[in-house]
Amino acid sequence: MMAKKKIAINNIELKLAYRYLIKHPIRTIFTLLSIILGVSIFFSINIATDSLEQSLYEFLDPNMHGNVDTWINLLRGILMIISAISLIVCVIIIKNIMETSREAQIYELGLLRAIGTTKRSIFLIYFYQIIIISIIGVILGLLVGYFLSGLFFGPLKTVMSRLLSLETDFTVQLYFTPLTLVISTITGLIIPILFGIIPTYRAAKVNILSALNPHLINNNTKKKKLYKLIVKIICSIFLIVLGIILINIGFSGLLSFASDPTMVTNISMIYLFLATFIFIIGSVFFSSIFFPYISLFFSSILKPFLLKMKKICNRNLIKNLRRSKNTFLIISIVISFLIAMKITISSLDAGINPGARMRIGGDIRIGMQYGSHQIFIPINTSEYISQIDHVSDVCEVKNSYKYYLWEDNLQYNGTTCDEFGIFRNEQIMLIVINTTSYVNMHSENSIVRYLGNLSFYEFIHALDENNTVILQNELAKSINKNIGDNVNITTEDINDFPAITSNLTVVGIADILPGIEFTWYNPNPDMRRTV
């Protein structure tokens, strides 16, 4: 008999949960849309990554796979972090809507508690609402994500082609693993339920007296608010400090150039994204604590535009403080992360600059240092080449591409050093080397000639400092530069060499450097090169 009674109670709670969802359609639709958005982006990005990986393995010869796994894992890690942002925004929206629902129904909850409804029953009413919305949201999110995934094929294909230096086009076919489907489904169910439990638990713990008279505030409530404020301040400051420390550790992983690029570099990049996100969360939450004062400040600034609406706008923001704060959190987190992501990617892309020592980016070029028949292969292929008999060492090199476009007496060749390189008889090329492997592969018998008394090791490793360059002797004379002076180097984004506009410090002047063609062979006195 007890078991049947329990089933009957559960049916009533389920009916009430369904009735609440139908009674507030706008609230239900917004919660549903947030789950669909989070799940669809998460699922579509993973489908796109699976499809790209599968298509690459089918396109490439097994002997050419090289570091495909490494780059795929790196790309997947970064994209997972980006998709996690959509899930976090989804969580904030769900929590906001559930909290608003609880506050709007606070009087009704008090009546239910007053007539004898148990805390467990109230908990189940709200919990069933989350379950129903989550299941529907996940199903629709998976369907939307399946059709949305095709939008990511083009951008991801372009990124991967550049990372792997692929010159031949390939087709991406739709493909996803059962694991991707399972992870997306579980994630889409667990995250809304997990964070929806917080307002659900608060609804179940509502005090009857406070619910029936919501304007009654006792000293205990004031103390709780003060304690919560202190905890929020401490937690947000902790996240900010932790984020700063982790960002420094992440960059130190990227700037540790003792060895050739490995998976450690990729882990450092993912680590850096996570650290940046932690810092943003801490900063935004710290700002939200002082939201009333921030809104008052901006209302004062916008007073000439708002006029009499100033007080009304500020009053509405403060009156609906929870809603205002959560909206502020969503917008701030998304915009801040997009800006931070852009800065981080730009910083990583700048690793090709002289002084960054090829820790990231770059490739090996087999054949002439410049020409239209170069073969691009991944950077870690140097490990395989060095294992070939009669090959002692390998050095990764990347150089700016030169093309000619004559107009009047000007030649636009894509690379300039100060004013040198814009006229038709001035040809220049920027060459980036891996300093460690370059020094290791040359012996004392190598022919070198440069200014100064430094050893060859010290001379080349001067490039280990960021924003540094070694100039070819004739070029230095032409532009009247000495060691310690600054030069402005510009390149264009051609054939995987990035566009650069950098002010670099001259740390060396060389006449002959082994392996760099136009420092030892000069058929034309006007052919001057940077190193």
DONUNU-658335 format. One record per residue (C-alpha): residue number from 0; residue in one letter; z, y, x. Coordinates in nm, 3 decimals, decimal comma, padded with zeros to 5 digits. Layout:
REM DONUNU-658335
  nufi  kedren        z        y        x
   NUM       A        Z        Y        X
...
This chain:
REM DONUNU-658335
  nufi  kedren        z        y        x
     0       M   00,000   00,000   00,000
     1       M   00,086   00,241   00,284
     2       A  -00,253   00,175   00,449
     3       K  -00,441   00,260   00,126
     4       K  -00,238   00,579   00,082
     5       K  -00,324   00,685   00,439
     6       I  -00,697   00,638   00,371
     7       A  -00,669   00,848   00,055
     8       I  -00,500   01,132   00,248
     9       N  -00,769   01,122   00,513
    10       N  -01,037   01,142   00,243
    11       I  -00,872   01,454   00,100
    12       E  -00,852   01,615   00,442
    13       L  -01,216   01,532   00,510
    14       K  -01,317   01,681   00,174
    15       L  -01,118   01,997   00,247
    16       A  -01,281   02,022   00,591
    17       Y  -01,625   01,988   00,431
    18       R  -01,534   02,244   00,163
    19       Y  -01,421   02,497   00,424
    20       L  -01,753   02,457   00,608
    21       I  -01,954   02,513   00,288
    22       K  -01,729   02,800   00,179
    23       H  -01,798   02,996   00,500
    24       P  -02,171   02,932   00,570
    25       I  -02,221   03,219   00,817
    26       R  -01,928   03,105   01,031
    27       T  -02,052   02,744   01,016
    28       I  -02,411   02,836   01,105
    29       F  -02,305   03,045   01,407
    30       T  -02,084   02,763   01,536
    31       L  -02,366   02,514   01,483
    32       L  -02,620   02,738   01,659
    33       S  -02,391   02,782   01,961
    34       I  -02,362   02,403   02,002
    35       I  -02,738   02,356   01,955
    36       L  -02,804   02,626   02,217
    37       G  -02,567   02,475   02,474
    38       V  -02,679   02,114   02,426
    39       S  -03,052   02,196   02,411
    40       I  -03,048   02,396   02,737
    41       F  -02,836   02,131   02,912
    42       F  -03,058   01,845   02,791
    43       S  -03,391   02,022   02,850
    44       I  -03,304   02,118   03,209
    45       N  -03,203   01,761   03,287
    46       I  -03,521   01,624   03,126
    47       A  -03,729   01,869   03,331
    48       T  -03,553   01,763   03,652
    49       D  -03,598   01,391   03,572
    50       S  -03,965   01,448   03,489
    51       L  -04,021   01,644   03,810
    52       E  -03,852   01,378   04,023
    53       Q  -04,044   01,092   03,862
    54       S  -04,377   01,278   03,888
    55       L  -04,317   01,358   04,256
    56       Y  -04,245   00,994   04,340
    57       E  -04,562   00,886   04,159
    58       F  -04,768   01,160   04,325
    59       L  -04,642   01,125   04,683
    60       D  -04,715   00,834   04,911
    61       P  -04,391   00,638   04,984
    62       N  -04,420   00,736   05,350
    63       M  -04,425   01,105   05,253
    64       H  -04,106   01,111   05,044
    65       G  -03,915   01,273   05,331
    66       N  -03,642   01,496   05,190
    67       V  -03,754   01,487   04,825
    68       D  -03,417   01,336   04,723
    69       T  -03,228   01,610   04,904
    70       W  -03,420   01,893   04,738
    71       I  -03,415   01,727   04,395
    72       N  -03,036   01,686   04,417
    73       L  -03,001   02,047   04,529
    74       L  -03,219   02,172   04,244
    75       R  -03,040   01,952   03,993
    76       G  -02,700   02,079   04,111
    77       I  -02,799   02,444   04,080
    78       L  -02,962   02,389   03,740
    79       M  -02,657   02,197   03,617
    80       I  -02,442   02,499   03,703
    81       I  -02,682   02,728   03,518
    82       S  -02,683   02,499   03,213
    83       A  -02,303   02,482   03,232
    84       I  -02,301   02,858   03,173
    85       S  -02,467   02,803   02,836
    86       L  -02,203   02,543   02,750
    87       I  -01,922   02,781   02,850
    88       V  -02,071   03,054   02,630
    89       C  -02,090   02,791   02,356
    90       V  -01,720   02,712   02,409
    91       I  -01,618   03,079   02,389
    92       I  -01,815   03,123   02,066
    93       I  -01,661   02,810   01,911
    94       K  -01,309   02,911   02,012
    95       N  -01,369   03,263   01,883
    96       I  -01,498   03,142   01,546
    97       M  -01,218   02,887   01,505
    98       E  -00,953   03,146   01,593
    99       T  -01,109   03,392   01,347
   100       S  -01,114   03,121   01,082
   101       R  -00,748   03,042   01,144
   102       E  -00,646   03,409   01,126
   103       A  -00,851   03,467   00,810
   104       Q  -00,689   03,166   00,642
   105       I  -00,338   03,229   00,772
   106       Y  -00,200   03,302   00,423
   107       E  -00,366   02,991   00,282
   108       L  -00,219   02,784   00,565
   109       G   00,125   02,922   00,479
   110       L   00,083   02,815   00,116
   111       L  -00,026   02,465   00,221
   112       R   00,277   02,433   00,445
   113       A   00,504   02,570   00,169
   114       I   00,394   02,305  -00,083
   115       G   00,467   02,028   00,166
   116       T   00,141   01,970   00,353
   117       T   00,224   01,822   00,693
   118       K   00,123   01,973   01,025
   119       R  -00,079   01,659   01,092
   120       S  -00,285   01,707   00,774
   121       I  -00,363   02,070   00,861
   122       F  -00,458   01,960   01,212
   123       L  -00,696   01,698   01,072
   124       I  -00,858   01,948   00,832
   125       Y  -00,961   02,169   01,122
   126       F  -01,032   01,877   01,355
   127       Y  -01,274   01,721   01,106
   128       Q  -01,458   02,053   01,085
   129       I  -01,516   02,044   01,461
   130       I  -01,623   01,677   01,448
   131       I  -01,879   01,739   01,170
   132       I  -02,027   02,048   01,337
   133       S  -02,031   01,882   01,682
   134       I  -02,218   01,571   01,562
   135       I  -02,480   01,772   01,372
   136       G  -02,508   02,022   01,661
   137       V  -02,557   01,749   01,923
   138       I  -02,829   01,571   01,722
   139       L  -03,021   01,894   01,660
   140       G  -02,955   02,012   02,018
   141       L  -03,105   01,695   02,164
   142       L  -03,416   01,731   01,948
   143       V  -03,460   02,099   02,037
   144       G  -03,394   02,025   02,406
   145       Y  -03,657   01,751   02,408
   146       F  -03,929   01,991   02,292
   147       L  -03,789   02,282   02,496
   148       S  -03,802   02,090   02,826
   149       G  -04,175   02,151   02,869
   150       L  -04,105   02,522   02,923
   151       F  -03,924   02,441   03,248
   152       F  -04,201   02,224   03,397
   153       G  -04,405   02,514   03,535
   154       P  -04,123   02,712   03,707
   155       L  -03,955   02,398   03,851
   156       K  -04,288   02,263   03,971
   157       T  -04,358   02,592   04,153
   158       V  -04,012   02,598   04,313
   159       M  -04,032   02,236   04,428
   160       S  -04,385   02,281   04,565
   161       R  -04,260   02,569   04,779
   162       L  -03,950   02,381   04,895
   163       L  -04,155   02,075   04,995
   164       S  -04,453   02,282   05,117
   165       L  -04,695   02,090   04,895
   166       E  -05,048   02,227   04,902
   167       T  -05,193   01,976   04,654
   168       D  -05,135   02,023   04,283
   169       F  -04,971   01,749   04,077
   170       T  -04,905   01,692   03,707
   171       V  -04,553   01,668   03,560
   172       Q  -04,520   01,399   03,292
   173       L  -04,236   01,403   03,039
   174       Y  -03,969   01,153   03,142
   175       F  -03,591   01,117   03,112
   176       T  -03,342   00,845   03,192
   177       P  -03,097   00,689   02,945
   178       L  -02,817   00,828   03,164
   179       T  -02,942   01,182   03,098
   180       L  -02,933   01,118   02,722
   181       V  -02,582   00,968   02,739
   182       I  -02,441   01,248   02,958
   183       S  -02,593   01,520   02,737
   184       T  -02,459   01,354   02,421
   185       I  -02,108   01,303   02,559
   186       T  -02,097   01,654   02,704
   187       G  -02,217   01,806   02,377
   188       L  -01,946   01,621   02,184
   189       I  -01,650   01,646   02,420
   190       I  -01,670   02,016   02,515
   191       P  -01,670   02,159   02,158
   192       I  -01,402   01,912   02,048
   193       L  -01,188   01,974   02,356
   194       F  -01,188   02,352   02,325
   195       G  -01,184   02,348   01,945
   196       I  -00,852   02,163   01,956
   197       I  -00,674   02,477   02,086
   198       P  -00,713   02,684   01,766
   199       T  -00,674   02,364   01,563
   200       Y  -00,338   02,296   01,724
   201       R  -00,230   02,657   01,662
   202       A  -00,328   02,625   01,295
   203       A  -00,112   02,314   01,263
   204       K   00,184   02,486   01,432
   205       V   00,174   02,794   01,206
   206       N   00,512   02,925   01,094
   207       I   00,549   02,935   00,714
   208       L   00,736   03,268   00,708
   209       S   00,494   03,438   00,947
   210       A   00,194   03,300   00,759
   211       L   00,314   03,424   00,418
   212       N   00,405   03,762   00,567
   213       P   00,158   03,811   00,856
   214       H   00,275   04,169   00,917
   215       L   00,623   04,049   01,006
   216       I   00,664   04,055   01,384
   217       N   00,992   03,947   01,535
   218       N   01,126   03,990   01,886
   219       N   01,025   03,635   01,982
   220       T   00,662   03,715   01,898
   221       K   00,675   04,026   02,115
   222       K   00,825   03,827   02,403
   223       K   00,558   03,558   02,369
   224       K   00,284   03,822   02,386
   225       L   00,443   03,969   02,698
   226       Y   00,468   03,626   02,862
   227       K   00,104   03,551   02,773
   228       L  -00,004   03,885   02,921
   229       I   00,180   03,812   03,248
   230       V   00,032   03,460   03,266
   231       K  -00,321   03,597   03,203
   232       I  -00,284   03,857   03,478
   233       I  -00,152   03,600   03,728
   234       C  -00,423   03,344   03,642
   235       S  -00,708   03,598   03,658
   236       I  -00,588   03,736   03,994
   237       F  -00,557   03,378   04,122
   238       L  -00,916   03,303   04,016
   239       I  -01,043   03,623   04,181
   240       V  -00,869   03,546   04,510
   241       L  -00,973   03,179   04,494
   242       G  -01,333   03,282   04,425
   243       I  -01,339   03,517   04,726
   244       I  -01,197   03,247   04,955
   245       L  -01,442   02,983   04,828
   246       I  -01,738   03,223   04,860
   247       N  -01,647   03,283   05,225
   248       I  -01,619   02,907   05,282
   249       G  -01,954   02,851   05,109
   250       F  -02,130   03,111   05,324
   251       S  -01,966   02,972   05,637
   252       G  -02,122   02,636   05,549
   253       L  -02,462   02,802   05,534
   254       L  -02,403   02,997   05,853
   255       S  -02,291   02,697   06,059
   256       F  -02,605   02,640   06,263
   257       A  -02,478   02,385   06,515
   258       S  -02,725   02,123   06,392
   259       D  -03,047   02,091   06,197
   260       P  -03,043   02,142   05,818
   261       T  -02,882   01,850   05,635
   262       M  -02,736   01,776   05,295
   263       V  -02,435   01,981   05,405
   264       T  -02,649   02,290   05,356
   265       N  -02,736   02,188   05,001
   266       I  -02,374   02,112   04,915
   267       S  -02,279   02,453   05,053
   268       M  -02,534   02,619   04,823
   269       I  -02,398   02,440   04,514
   270       Y  -02,046   02,515   04,635
   271       L  -02,142   02,882   04,663
   272       F  -02,266   02,893   04,303
   273       L  -01,940   02,739   04,178
   274       A  -01,732   02,981   04,385
   275       T  -01,931   03,275   04,250
   276       F  -01,874   03,157   03,895
   277       I  -01,497   03,121   03,953
   278       F  -01,486   03,477   04,089
   279       I  -01,682   03,610   03,790
   280       I  -01,456   03,431   03,539
   281       G  -01,145   03,575   03,707
   282       S  -01,289   03,926   03,722
   283       V  -01,409   03,927   03,361
   284       F  -01,081   03,789   03,225
   285       F  -00,887   04,045   03,429
   286       S  -01,105   04,320   03,279
   287       S  -01,054   04,184   02,926
   288       I  -00,677   04,233   02,960
   289       F  -00,737   04,606   02,980
   290       F  -01,013   04,603   02,718
   291       P  -00,841   04,855   02,481
   292       Y  -00,823   05,110   02,762
   293       I  -01,179   05,033   02,873
   294       S  -01,311   05,083   02,519
   295       L  -01,118   05,411   02,489
   296       F  -01,261   05,528   02,822
   297       F  -01,620   05,454   02,725
   298       S  -01,567   05,603   02,380
   299       S  -01,466   05,926   02,553
   300       I  -01,774   05,915   02,777
   301       L  -02,002   05,856   02,477
   302       K  -01,829   06,123   02,269
   303       P  -02,127   06,366   02,286
   304       F  -02,347   06,094   02,132
   305       L  -02,095   05,936   01,893
   306       L  -01,948   06,266   01,771
   307       K  -01,724   06,188   01,472
   308       M  -01,800   05,817   01,502
   309       K  -01,600   05,799   01,828
   310       K  -01,264   05,733   01,663
   311       I  -01,413   05,492   01,410
   312       C  -01,591   05,287   01,679
   313       N  -01,282   05,268   01,898
   314       R  -01,061   05,187   01,598
   315       N  -01,288   04,901   01,488
   316       L  -01,294   04,758   01,841
   317       I  -00,914   04,761   01,861
   318       K  -00,867   04,641   01,503
   319       N  -01,080   04,331   01,569
   320       L  -00,949   04,291   01,922
   321       R  -01,001   03,916   01,954
   322       R  -01,360   03,936   01,837
   323       S  -01,427   04,237   02,060
   324       K  -01,274   04,066   02,365
   325       N  -01,469   03,746   02,315
   326       T  -01,795   03,938   02,272
   327       F  -01,710   04,130   02,588
   328       L  -01,640   03,801   02,770
   329       I  -01,969   03,640   02,664
   330       I  -02,186   03,937   02,761
   331       S  -01,998   04,003   03,086
   332       I  -02,000   03,642   03,207
   333       V  -02,371   03,590   03,137
   334       I  -02,487   03,920   03,289
   335       S  -02,252   03,894   03,589
   336       F  -02,361   03,540   03,668
   337       L  -02,730   03,627   03,640
   338       I  -02,682   03,920   03,879
   339       A  -02,472   03,712   04,120
   340       M  -02,724   03,428   04,105
   341       K  -03,008   03,667   04,188
   342       I  -02,813   03,813   04,483
   343       T  -02,719   03,467   04,610
   344       I  -03,075   03,335   04,589
   345       S  -03,203   03,649   04,764
   346       S  -02,942   03,599   05,037
   347       L  -03,042   03,235   05,079
   348       D  -03,410   03,324   05,084
   349       A  -03,331   03,580   05,355
   350       G  -03,238   03,283   05,575
   351       I  -03,593   03,290   05,702
   352       N  -03,528   03,629   05,864
   353       P  -03,494   03,639   06,244
   354       G  -03,135   03,568   06,338
   355       A  -03,072   03,334   06,047
   356       R  -03,178   03,045   06,270
   357       M  -03,377   02,849   06,014
   358       R  -03,067   02,697   05,855
   359       I  -03,247   02,711   05,524
   360       G  -03,614   02,741   05,445
   361       G  -03,891   02,693   05,696
   362       D  -04,126   02,411   05,772
   363       I  -04,308   02,246   06,060
   364       R  -04,674   02,327   06,105
   365       I  -04,893   02,066   06,270
   366       G  -05,200   02,218   06,431
   367       M  -05,264   02,574   06,543
   368       Q  -04,994   02,834   06,492
   369       Y  -05,228   03,014   06,257
   370       G  -05,543   02,914   06,079
   371       S  -05,669   02,791   05,744
   372       H  -05,625   02,420   05,816
   373       Q  -05,249   02,402   05,866
   374       I  -05,061   02,105   05,730
   375       F  -04,723   02,180   05,575
   376       I  -04,453   01,915   05,588
   377       P  -04,079   01,929   05,504
   378       I  -03,842   02,058   05,768
   379       N  -03,636   01,740   05,804
   380       T  -03,953   01,555   05,900
   381       S  -03,865   01,671   06,252
   382       E  -03,607   01,392   06,252
   383       Y  -03,882   01,135   06,191
   384       I  -04,122   01,291   06,442
   385       S  -03,854   01,289   06,712
   386       Q  -03,822   00,911   06,666
   387       I  -04,187   00,855   06,761
   388       D  -04,243   00,715   07,110
   389       H  -04,320   00,973   07,378
   390       V  -04,179   01,256   07,160
   391       S  -03,863   01,388   07,322
   392       D  -03,777   01,691   07,105
   393       V  -03,907   01,878   06,802
   394       C  -03,861   02,244   06,714
   395       E  -03,911   02,390   06,366
   396       V  -04,131   02,700   06,361
   397       K  -04,240   02,932   06,083
   398       N  -04,478   03,222   06,135
   399       S  -04,616   03,498   05,918
   400       Y  -04,971   03,439   05,803
   401       K  -05,240   03,681   05,915
   402       Y  -05,535   03,785   05,704
   403       Y  -05,781   04,068   05,749
   404       L  -05,881   04,342   05,511
   405       W  -06,063   04,631   05,674
   406       E  -06,082   04,961   05,497
   407       D  -06,190   05,266   05,694
   408       N  -06,027   05,195   06,030
   409       L  -05,721   05,026   05,881
   410       Q  -05,648   04,653   05,894
   411       Y  -05,398   04,508   05,648
   412       N  -05,288   04,189   05,815
   413       G  -04,960   04,134   05,629
   414       T  -04,728   04,199   05,927
   415       T  -04,624   04,524   06,094
   416       C  -04,367   04,633   06,353
   417       D  -04,284   05,000   06,301
   418       E  -04,631   05,162   06,297
   419       F  -04,794   04,883   06,497
   420       G  -05,020   04,646   06,306
   421       I  -05,197   04,874   06,061
   422       F  -05,507   04,948   06,272
   423       R  -05,792   04,702   06,319
   424       N  -05,728   04,650   06,693
   425       E  -05,355   04,586   06,639
   426       Q  -05,272   04,227   06,551
   427       I  -04,917   04,104   06,516
   428       M  -04,742   03,788   06,402
   429       L  -04,374   03,727   06,329
   430       I  -04,256   03,386   06,454
   431       V  -03,924   03,235   06,346
   432       I  -03,775   02,949   06,548
   433       N  -03,477   02,718   06,531
   434       T  -03,288   02,844   06,837
   435       T  -03,088   02,526   06,898
   436       S  -03,383   02,285   06,897
   437       Y  -03,603   02,537   07,081
   438       V  -03,359   02,563   07,373
   439       N  -03,289   02,189   07,378
   440       M  -03,656   02,091   07,405
   441       H  -03,724   02,308   07,712
   442       S  -03,607   02,218   08,061
   443       E  -03,547   02,427   08,371
   444       N  -03,909   02,358   08,471
   445       S  -04,045   02,541   08,167
   446       I  -04,231   02,859   08,255
   447       V  -04,044   03,160   08,116
   448       R  -04,046   03,527   08,198
   449       Y  -03,826   03,786   08,028
   450       L  -03,621   04,096   08,107
   451       G  -03,257   04,069   08,208
   452       N  -03,031   03,830   08,397
   453       L  -02,929   03,608   08,108
   454       S  -02,986   03,235   08,123
   455       F  -03,262   03,096   07,902
   456       Y  -02,994   02,951   07,672
   457       E  -02,817   03,288   07,637
   458       F  -03,145   03,477   07,598
   459       I  -03,270   03,266   07,306
   460       H  -02,930   03,230   07,140
   461       A  -02,904   03,608   07,121
   462       L  -03,108   03,553   06,803
   463       D  -02,805   03,381   06,652
   464       E  -02,681   03,722   06,544
   465       N  -02,819   03,827   06,208
   466       N  -03,103   04,083   06,195
   467       T  -03,213   04,041   06,556
   468       V  -03,555   04,002   06,719
   469       I  -03,714   03,941   07,061
   470       L  -04,025   04,153   07,126
   471       Q  -04,326   04,063   07,334
   472       N  -04,337   04,282   07,646
   473       E  -04,668   04,458   07,570
   474       L  -04,563   04,525   07,213
   475       A  -04,232   04,676   07,328
   476       K  -04,419   04,909   07,564
   477       S  -04,668   05,005   07,294
   478       I  -04,401   05,114   07,047
   479       N  -04,166   05,239   07,323
   480       K  -03,872   05,012   07,242
   481       N  -03,597   04,877   07,468
   482       I  -03,316   04,626   07,426
   483       G  -03,064   04,765   07,178
   484       D  -03,320   04,969   06,983
   485       N  -03,407   04,898   06,621
   486       V  -03,750   04,812   06,481
   487       N  -03,869   04,783   06,123
   488       I  -04,049   04,453   06,053
   489       T  -04,251   04,403   05,735
   490       T  -04,438   04,093   05,616
   491       E  -04,606   03,989   05,293
   492       D  -04,543   03,683   05,078
   493       I  -04,834   03,468   05,194
   494       N  -04,849   03,087   05,228
   495       D  -04,475   03,027   05,180
   496       F  -04,369   03,296   05,427
   497       P  -04,150   03,541   05,234
   498       A  -04,201   03,914   05,202
   499       I  -03,966   04,085   05,447
   500       T  -03,873   04,446   05,504
   501       S  -03,595   04,438   05,761
   502       N  -03,451   04,668   06,022
   503       L  -03,389   04,441   06,323
   504       T  -03,213   04,498   06,653
   505       V  -03,408   04,418   06,970
   506       V  -03,196   04,169   07,169
   507       G  -03,460   04,069   07,421
   508       I  -03,804   04,149   07,565
   509       A  -04,017   03,858   07,688
   510       D  -04,348   03,827   07,867
   511       I  -04,379   03,447   07,863
   512       L  -04,196   03,204   07,634
   513       P  -04,292   02,833   07,633
   514       G  -04,468   02,707   07,324
   515       I  -04,531   03,052   07,177
   516       E  -04,899   03,099   07,244
   517       F  -04,954   03,469   07,281
   518       T  -04,664   03,524   07,517
   519       W  -04,836   03,315   07,784
   520       Y  -05,208   03,337   07,705
   521       N  -05,359   03,673   07,628
   522       P  -05,740   03,677   07,605
   523       N  -05,736   04,028   07,465
   524       P  -05,501   04,305   07,583
   525       D  -05,478   04,428   07,225
   526       M  -05,336   04,094   07,106
   527       R  -04,964   04,161   07,107
   528       R  -04,706   03,951   06,930
   529       T  -04,340   03,959   06,833
   530       V  -04,126   03,652   06,892
